[in-house]
Amino acid sequence: MHDILKDRILRRLETLPEDRLYQVLDYLEFLESKYASRQAPGPNAFQRFAEGIEDTLRAGNVSASTITEAMGFMSKAMGVMSGVAAAGKSVASDLVGSVGAATTKPKDAEPKAAPPEPPKP
């Protein structure tokens, strides 16, 4: 999809109320199932979890404004979890780097050969 078309679609979507956006999503999923030439990229684990909750709320006839509020909280929680995951990766890589540095010997720390023994008389 080219940028002009994407921007045009987004401008139109931004004017619609939440309950109509769910209708648009349903229609897009229908069109995708019928006409898509390739499969859409799959969501990550956090997105799958949030979408599952969203679909459950929609199936329970929860109002669109309540779903929007719940998804706002989910989005904030996902941001926090992503930050925690990134911090954990950073700590792990720092730990691996420092352990690797501690276990390798510097070149100048190699043991020197013992001096030759003096000849015995």
C-alpha positions, 0 to 999 in steps of 0.5 A: 500500500502506498503512503498516500492511500494509507494516509487517506484511509487513516484520515477517514478512520479518525473521524469515525466513532469507536463503535463504527471502527469495530464495524470497519475492523470486521469488514477489513477482516472479512475482505482479508479472508476473501481477497488477501494475496498474502497473510497479514503479519501476526501480532506479538504475544502482548498484542495477541493477549490484548486482542483476545481480551478485546474480542471477548469484550466485544462478544459480551456486548460491552460498549465501545467506550468501555472497550476503548478505555480497557484497551487504553489501560492494556496499551499502557500495561503493554508499554510498561511490560515492554520496558521491563523486558528491554531492561531485563535484556540489557541487564542480561547482556551486561551480565554476559559481557562482564562474565565474559570479560572476567573469564578471558585473560588479557594477552599481557597476563599470560605466564612467562616462561621460567628462566633456564636453570643454571648448569650443574657443576 
